[in-house]
């Protein structure tokens, strides 16, 4: 196999969505600050594309905060996930293979942001979950799975 054809991670997206962002603008600042601390990069605010009356959501309301990491920061973040974050998650039995999306990309959800060592428990206003998506140039789940195994991600047995 050609070394250049081997799948590689392209980007890592760290995303936090919180419904209370609509009513309380301080939540955006708190979440942005935590995400910047975790990733080392300034997050961007994600806004609603259309209004949904049942959720009391108007177009252009802030609904989430996200950071996209590439290059050196991405590689360091993946290494931190493998060596520091996963061992800190309570009752963690590995990543299920169902988290792969069919194209070799992986999405991992965390219930609480305090699994990251940079977050001090005393300084957070509320425990929030976050989602991490690792996008690769793999063609299918098998290639993606092998890539993530080489990167050292723990898989469910």
C-alpha positions as CSV (number, residue, x, y, z in Angstrom):
1,X,0.0,0.0,0.0
2,X,1.2,3.5,-0.9
3,X,2.2,5.4,2.3
4,X,0.5,8.5,0.9
5,X,-2.8,6.6,0.5
6,X,-2.9,5.7,4.1
7,X,-5.8,7.4,6.0
8,X,-5.0,10.3,8.2
9,X,-7.0,12.5,10.5
10,X,-7.9,15.8,8.8
11,X,-9.6,17.8,11.6
12,X,-11.1,17.5,15.1
13,X,-14.3,19.4,15.9
14,X,-15.2,20.0,19.6
15,X,-18.8,21.1,20.0
16,X,-21.0,22.1,22.9
17,X,-24.7,22.7,22.4
18,X,-26.8,24.1,25.3
19,X,-30.4,25.2,25.1
20,X,-29.9,27.7,27.9
21,X,-27.7,29.8,25.6
22,X,-30.9,31.2,24.0
23,X,-32.1,32.8,27.3
24,X,-28.9,33.4,29.1
25,X,-26.0,35.2,27.3
26,X,-23.6,34.5,30.1
27,X,-23.7,30.8,29.3
28,X,-22.1,31.5,25.9
29,X,-19.2,33.2,27.6
30,X,-18.7,30.5,30.2
31,X,-18.9,27.7,27.6
32,X,-16.6,29.6,25.2
33,X,-14.0,30.1,28.0
34,X,-14.1,26.4,28.9
35,X,-13.7,25.3,25.3
36,X,-10.8,27.7,24.8
37,X,-9.2,26.2,27.9
38,X,-9.7,22.6,26.7
39,X,-8.5,23.2,23.1
40,X,-6.2,26.2,23.3
41,X,-8.1,27.9,20.5
42,X,-10.9,30.5,20.4
43,X,-14.3,28.9,19.7
44,X,-16.9,30.2,17.3
45,X,-20.6,30.6,18.2
46,X,-23.0,28.5,16.2
47,X,-26.3,30.0,15.4
48,X,-29.7,28.5,14.5
49,X,-30.3,28.3,10.7
50,X,-34.1,28.5,11.0
51,X,-36.8,29.2,13.6
52,X,-38.5,26.3,15.4
53,X,-41.5,27.5,17.5
54,X,-41.8,24.3,19.6
55,X,-38.2,24.9,20.9
56,X,-38.8,28.6,21.3
57,X,-35.9,29.1,18.9
58,X,-35.6,32.0,16.5
59,X,-33.4,32.1,13.4
60,X,-29.9,33.4,14.3
61,X,-30.2,32.6,18.0
62,X,-26.9,31.1,19.5
63,X,-27.4,27.3,19.9
64,X,-23.8,26.1,20.4
65,X,-20.1,26.8,20.5
66,X,-17.5,24.9,18.4
67,X,-13.8,24.7,17.8
68,X,-12.1,23.1,14.8
69,X,-8.5,21.9,15.3
70,X,-6.1,21.1,12.5
71,X,-2.4,20.3,12.2
72,X,-0.2,20.3,15.3
73,X,-3.1,21.3,17.7
74,X,-5.2,18.4,16.3
75,X,-2.5,15.9,16.9
76,X,-1.8,17.1,20.4
77,X,-5.5,17.0,21.2
78,X,-5.8,13.4,20.0
79,X,-2.8,12.4,22.1
80,X,-4.3,14.1,25.1
81,X,-7.6,12.3,24.6
82,X,-5.8,8.9,24.5
83,X,-3.3,9.4,27.3
84,X,-5.2,11.7,29.8
85,X,-8.9,12.0,29.1
86,X,-10.1,8.4,28.5
87,X,-8.4,7.1,31.6
88,X,-10.3,9.8,33.7
89,X,-13.7,8.8,32.4
90,X,-15.7,6.9,35.0
91,X,-17.1,3.5,34.0
92,X,-15.4,3.7,30.6
93,X,-15.3,0.4,28.7
94,X,-14.0,1.7,25.3
95,X,-15.5,3.4,22.3
96,X,-18.3,1.4,20.6
97,X,-17.7,0.7,16.9
98,X,-21.2,2.2,16.3
99,X,-19.6,5.6,16.8
100,X,-18.1,5.4,13.4
101,X,-20.3,7.1,10.7
102,X,-19.8,4.8,7.7
103,X,-17.1,7.0,6.1
104,X,-14.4,6.4,8.7
105,X,-15.1,9.4,10.9
106,X,-15.6,9.1,14.7
107,X,-17.8,11.0,17.1
108,X,-17.4,10.7,20.8
109,X,-19.8,12.3,23.4
110,X,-18.8,13.1,26.9
111,X,-21.4,13.7,29.7
112,X,-19.2,16.2,31.5
113,X,-16.4,18.6,30.7
114,X,-14.6,17.9,33.9
115,X,-12.8,14.8,32.4
116,X,-10.4,17.3,30.9
117,X,-7.6,18.2,33.4
118,X,-7.6,21.9,32.4
119,X,-11.1,22.4,33.8
120,X,-11.2,23.1,37.5
121,X,-14.3,21.7,39.2
122,X,-14.7,24.7,41.6
123,X,-14.8,27.3,38.7
124,X,-17.6,25.8,36.6
125,X,-21.1,27.0,36.8
126,X,-22.8,23.8,35.6
127,X,-21.7,20.4,34.2
128,X,-22.3,20.2,30.5
129,X,-21.6,17.6,27.9
130,X,-19.5,18.0,24.8
131,X,-19.0,16.2,21.5
132,X,-15.8,15.5,19.7
133,X,-15.7,14.5,16.1
134,X,-12.5,13.3,14.4
135,X,-12.8,13.6,10.6
136,X,-10.5,11.5,8.5
137,X,-9.9,10.9,4.8
138,X,-10.6,7.1,5.2
139,X,-13.0,5.7,2.6
140,X,-14.9,3.4,5.0
141,X,-15.3,2.3,8.6
142,X,-12.7,-0.5,8.4
143,X,-10.0,2.0,7.3
144,X,-11.1,4.4,10.0
145,X,-11.1,1.8,12.6
146,X,-7.6,0.7,11.8
147,X,-6.4,4.3,11.8
148,X,-7.9,5.0,15.2
149,X,-6.4,1.7,16.6
150,X,-3.0,3.0,15.4
151,X,-3.6,6.3,17.1
152,X,-4.2,4.4,20.4
153,X,-7.9,5.0,20.9
154,X,-9.5,2.3,23.2
155,X,-12.2,0.2,21.6
156,X,-15.0,-1.8,23.2
157,X,-14.3,-5.6,23.1
